[in-house]
Amino acid sequence: MCCFLNENEDRKTQFKNHFKSLNDVSFSELFDEKKYLKDAEECFNAIQELIEEEKAQKVKPKLRISYYFGSVGVYTLGASLFYELKDKKNFASCVERILEIKGSIIKSPRANYYDELLYGVSGYLYCLLTLQKNFQLENVNLEFKINLENYIFEMMEEIIERGIVNYNKDLTLEILMKNKKMPEDFHLIYTFHDKAYIGGAHGFFGVMNILYSAYSLNKNYLDSFHKDFINLFHQLTSQSMIYYINIQMDSGNFPSSFSRLKKDELVQFCHGSSGAISPLILASNLYSNDKKFDEIVKKSLVKACENIWQYGLLKKGYGLCHGISGNGYGMLNYYNFSKDVKWLYRSLIFALGKNNKQLMKVIENYEFEDRYVPGKSDNPFSLMMGLSGDIMFILHLFFPEQAK
């Protein structure tokens, strides 16, 4: 936020007027970027000590390779930090530590690593995409510029292979590349704790969100140098998307897993309709020329959004992962796609729920079995389950075109 306001003096003045009690000294400290970078470096060094302690304790790598959990996310943020500090040595060290994990993922038995976004291989690919977006641009200083296209291709291959083998252990990417014929009911399957999940955090939709993003960011390279794989990629993912849309419930919600196909109970990002919004939008954008496919996807999107509007004001409270803010983001993303202002309005209504005393009283007294204290997040200031995610959602309501 500091950097955002520093880029625009009018915004900075407007912001200052809301905080007239701040004197000039404290206000200047609020916008002291050097101080924030120093604090960030101290945090990075402290976290790195914890990472080294974990290595010494031989913590299982299965829980340690995604952006959200483990050292890879720390080093991804560290790369951005050391870029701002113009520290080439530590920048290169962070990137090297991230890239060396790719070999371990590909060479190790697949059971060593989860498939999904929150803990697993898809979360690792997200780190690569973040590095690519930050440091493969034309305006990046040449000393810090990196090329990750082939790394990203290899991880896309790995993730597609996992989805094929989870469907049928006797099928492989190589077999399908040769035969180019799939079973009629083929669908990519992604597991977590040996269970086939569907939603945004642990299942198919979360993985597809990352795969479609990876393809969109690397389209020219992939289409030029890996044409056979990409042709099969389009076939596999579009057929899978139709399969999952066909199990969408009448309410517009999606089941959380294949073991609960008839259970219409979780309307949230990690296990319900809101986690499907972004990958459905990406699919529609990618395959808009296929009119029949695009029509099916768009109908599914409207059903999912109506489901969020009807049932997404959760007693569990706010937060991105399984809360009201995550559901609000689903509608906000659909507004950006459809430009129908109704969905921006509905997103705003979800945010304004914090001002509704009756709703907040229900939330504060709701005994949710996964929480230590009723009405309180176990991680009250975190991105996915706490106040940080809520703030991000509210900020994006002011600048909806920036919401992703």
SULPE-V288767 format. One record per residue. N is the residue number from 1. RES is the residue in one letter. SS is DSSP state (h for helix, s for strand, l for the rest). PSI is psi in degrees with one decimal (999 if undefined). Layout:
BEGIN
{{N:RES:SS:PSI} {N:RES:SS:PSI}}
END
This chain:
BEGIN
{{1:M:l:-39.6} {2:C:h:-50.0} {3:C:h:-38.8} {4:F:h:-45.4} {5:L:h:-33.4} {6:N:h:-23.6} {7:E:l:-11.9} {8:N:l:108.4} {9:E:h:-34.1} {10:D:h:-45.6} {11:R:h:-42.0} {12:K:h:-44.0} {13:T:h:-42.9} {14:Q:h:-41.9} {15:F:h:-42.6} {16:K:h:-37.3} {17:N:h:-24.8} {18:H:l:-11.0} {19:F:l:57.7} {20:K:l:-18.9} {21:S:l:-16.5} {22:L:l:128.4} {23:N:l:173.2} {24:D:h:-33.8} {25:V:h:-49.9} {26:S:h:-33.7} {27:F:h:-39.4} {28:S:h:-35.1} {29:E:h:-34.7} {30:L:h:-29.0} {31:F:l:24.8} {32:D:l:93.6} {33:E:h:-35.3} {34:K:h:-38.2} {35:K:h:-42.9} {36:Y:h:-39.8} {37:L:h:-38.7} {38:K:h:-44.8} {39:D:h:-41.4} {40:A:h:-39.5} {41:E:h:-38.9} {42:E:h:-41.0} {43:C:h:-44.3} {44:F:h:-46.2} {45:N:h:-37.9} {46:A:h:-42.0} {47:I:h:-36.2} {48:Q:h:-35.4} {49:E:h:-40.4} {50:L:h:-37.9} {51:I:h:-44.1} {52:E:h:-36.9} {53:E:h:-41.8} {54:E:h:-42.2} {55:K:h:-41.7} {56:A:h:-31.2} {57:Q:h:-2.3} {58:K:l:50.0} {59:V:l:137.1} {60:K:l:132.3} {61:P:h:-11.8} {62:K:h:-26.5} {63:L:h:17.4} {64:R:l:33.2} {65:I:l:10.9} {66:S:l:173.1} {67:Y:l:-39.4} {68:Y:l:-31.3} {69:F:l:121.4} {70:G:l:-179.5} {71:S:h:-27.3} {72:V:h:-43.2} {73:G:h:-38.0} {74:V:h:-45.3} {75:Y:h:-27.9} {76:T:h:-44.9} {77:L:h:-35.4} {78:G:h:-37.9} {79:A:h:-43.1} {80:S:h:-40.6} {81:L:h:-49.6} {82:F:h:-22.0} {83:Y:h:-45.9} {84:E:h:-33.3} {85:L:l:-3.6} {86:K:l:38.1} {87:D:l:92.1} {88:K:h:-38.6} {89:K:h:-50.7} {90:N:h:-31.2} {91:F:h:-50.7} {92:A:h:-35.9} {93:S:h:-41.8} {94:C:h:-47.1} {95:V:h:-42.4} {96:E:h:-42.3} {97:R:h:-33.7} {98:I:h:-47.8} {99:L:h:-30.1} {100:E:h:-20.6} {101:I:h:-27.0} {102:K:h:-44.3} {103:G:h:-39.1} {104:S:h:-39.7} {105:I:h:-46.4} {106:I:h:-36.7} {107:K:h:-25.3} {108:S:l:158.1} {109:P:l:139.7} {110:R:h:-25.3} {111:A:h:-15.5} {112:N:h:-21.7} {113:Y:l:138.9} {114:Y:l:160.3} {115:D:l:-32.0} {116:E:l:-178.1} {117:L:l:-44.8} {118:L:l:-37.0} {119:Y:l:-19.4} {120:G:l:-153.2} {121:V:h:-38.2} {122:S:h:-35.6} {123:G:h:-31.6} {124:Y:h:-42.9} {125:L:h:-35.5} {126:Y:h:-38.5} {127:C:h:-43.9} {128:L:h:-41.8} {129:L:h:-36.8} {130:T:h:-44.9} {131:L:h:-43.8} {132:Q:h:-46.0} {133:K:h:-31.6} {134:N:h:-32.5} {135:F:h:14.5} {136:Q:l:13.8} {137:L:l:158.9} {138:E:l:-31.2} {139:N:l:5.5} {140:V:l:137.7} {141:N:l:131.4} {142:L:h:-31.5} {143:E:h:-18.2} {144:F:h:-0.4} {145:K:l:138.0} {146:I:l:155.4} {147:N:l:116.2} {148:L:l:11.7} {149:E:h:-46.5} {150:N:h:-34.9} {151:Y:h:-44.2} {152:I:h:-41.0} {153:F:h:-46.4} {154:E:h:-36.8} {155:M:h:-34.5} {156:M:h:-44.2} {157:E:h:-46.5} {158:E:h:-43.0} {159:I:h:-39.9} {160:I:h:-43.7} {161:E:h:-42.6} {162:R:h:-43.4} {163:G:h:-34.1} {164:I:h:-48.7} {165:V:h:-34.1} {166:N:h:-29.9} {167:Y:h:-45.2} {168:N:l:112.2} {169:K:l:-15.3} {170:D:l:-6.7} {171:L:l:147.4} {172:T:l:166.9} {173:L:h:-40.2} {174:E:h:-42.0} {175:I:h:-45.1} {176:L:h:-33.1} {177:M:h:-34.5} {178:K:h:-46.3} {179:N:h:-32.2} {180:K:l:28.0} {181:K:l:130.3} {182:M:l:152.5} {183:P:l:149.6} {184:E:l:-33.6} {185:D:l:18.6} {186:F:l:138.9} {187:H:l:136.2} {188:L:l:136.8} {189:I:l:135.8} {190:Y:s:136.0} {191:T:s:159.3} {192:F:s:125.4} {193:H:l:42.7} {194:D:l:24.3} {195:K:s:133.3} {196:A:s:109.8} {197:Y:s:163.4} {198:I:l:-29.6} {199:G:l:-169.6} {200:G:l:-27.2} {201:A:l:-45.4} {202:H:l:-4.1} {203:G:l:-158.6} {204:F:h:-48.4} {205:F:h:-36.8} {206:G:h:-41.5} {207:V:h:-43.2} {208:M:h:-34.0} {209:N:h:-42.6} {210:I:h:-43.0} {211:L:h:-45.7} {212:Y:h:-36.3} {213:S:h:-41.7} {214:A:h:-42.6} {215:Y:h:-44.4} {216:S:h:-39.2} {217:L:h:-22.9} {218:N:l:25.4} {219:K:h:-48.7} {220:N:h:-45.0} {221:Y:h:-48.4} {222:L:h:-42.8} {223:D:h:-30.6} {224:S:h:-40.0} {225:F:h:-11.4} {226:H:l:50.0} {227:K:h:-44.6} {228:D:h:-44.0} {229:F:h:-44.2} {230:I:h:-37.7} {231:N:h:-43.6} {232:L:h:-38.3} {233:F:h:-47.8} {234:H:h:-42.1} {235:Q:h:-47.4} {236:L:h:-46.2} {237:T:h:-38.6} {238:S:h:-39.5} {239:Q:h:-38.6} {240:S:h:-40.4} {241:M:h:-42.4} {242:I:h:-40.6} {243:Y:h:-47.1} {244:Y:h:-34.4} {245:I:h:-35.1} {246:N:h:-19.0} {247:I:l:6.6} {248:Q:l:136.7} {249:M:l:163.7} {250:D:l:-30.1} {251:S:l:-17.6} {252:G:l:-10.9} {253:N:l:164.0} {254:F:l:144.3} {255:P:l:157.3} {256:S:l:-31.4} {257:S:s:171.7} {258:F:h:-16.4} {259:S:h:-4.5} {260:R:h:44.9} {261:L:l:-26.3} {262:K:l:4.6} {263:K:l:109.8} {264:D:l:87.4} {265:E:l:-23.1} {266:L:l:107.3} {267:V:l:89.5} {268:Q:l:166.4} {269:F:l:-48.3} {270:C:l:-29.0} {271:H:l:22.1} {272:G:l:-156.7} {273:S:l:-36.2} {274:S:h:-28.5} {275:G:h:-13.1} {276:A:h:-15.4} {277:I:h:-53.5} {278:S:h:-49.0} {279:P:h:-31.9} {280:L:h:-39.9} {281:I:h:-44.3} {282:L:h:-40.8} {283:A:h:-42.2} {284:S:h:-41.4} {285:N:h:-40.0} {286:L:h:-37.9} {287:Y:l:35.7} {288:S:l:-22.0} {289:N:l:-21.3} {290:D:l:93.1} {291:K:h:-41.6} {292:K:h:-46.8} {293:F:h:-46.0} {294:D:h:-38.2} {295:E:h:-41.7} {296:I:h:-44.4} {297:V:h:-43.6} {298:K:h:-35.9} {299:K:h:-40.8} {300:S:h:-40.3} {301:L:h:-47.3} {302:V:h:-43.4} {303:K:h:-43.4} {304:A:h:-40.9} {305:C:h:-39.8} {306:E:h:-35.4} {307:N:h:-42.8} {308:I:h:-45.2} {309:W:h:-37.6} {310:Q:h:-36.0} {311:Y:h:3.9} {312:G:l:-0.7} {313:L:l:88.1} {314:L:l:144.4} {315:K:l:-21.8} {316:K:l:-18.5} {317:G:l:-154.4} {318:Y:l:-173.0} {319:G:l:158.4} {320:L:l:-41.5} {321:C:l:-55.3} {322:H:l:55.7} {323:G:l:-177.2} {324:I:h:-37.2} {325:S:h:-41.7} {326:G:h:-39.5} {327:N:h:-38.6} {328:G:h:-37.4} {329:Y:h:-37.1} {330:G:h:-46.7} {331:M:h:-34.8} {332:L:h:-41.3} {333:N:h:-39.1} {334:Y:h:-34.0} {335:Y:h:-45.3} {336:N:h:-33.2} {337:F:h:-47.3} {338:S:h:-22.6} {339:K:l:18.0} {340:D:l:110.5} {341:V:h:-16.6} {342:K:h:-38.0} {343:W:h:-26.1} {344:L:h:-42.5} {345:Y:h:-45.3} {346:R:h:-35.4} {347:S:h:-42.4} {348:L:h:-40.1} {349:I:h:-40.6} {350:F:h:-40.4} {351:A:h:-39.2} {352:L:h:-9.0} {353:G:h:-25.3} {354:K:h:-22.0} {355:N:h:-3.2} {356:N:l:106.6} {357:K:h:-37.6} {358:Q:h:-45.8} {359:L:h:-45.6} {360:M:h:-30.4} {361:K:h:-40.8} {362:V:h:-44.5} {363:I:h:-44.7} {364:E:h:-24.5} {365:N:l:4.1} {366:Y:l:120.5} {367:E:l:95.3} {368:F:l:120.8} {369:E:l:-21.5} {370:D:l:7.4} {371:R:l:147.2} {372:Y:l:-37.8} {373:V:l:125.6} {374:P:l:135.7} {375:G:l:-1.4} {376:K:l:132.9} {377:S:l:143.1} {378:D:l:-23.6} {379:N:l:75.8} {380:P:l:-15.5} {381:F:l:6.2} {382:S:l:169.4} {383:L:l:-50.4} {384:M:l:-27.8} {385:M:l:7.1} {386:G:l:-157.5} {387:L:h:-31.6} {388:S:h:-43.2} {389:G:h:-36.4} {390:D:h:-43.1} {391:I:h:-42.6} {392:M:h:-41.7} {393:F:h:-45.3} {394:I:h:-41.7} {395:L:h:-39.6} {396:H:h:-18.1} {397:L:h:-29.5} {398:F:h:-29.6} {399:F:l:66.4} {400:P:h:-28.4} {401:E:h:-16.8} {402:Q:h:-8.5} {403:A:l:131.3} {404:K:l:999}}
END
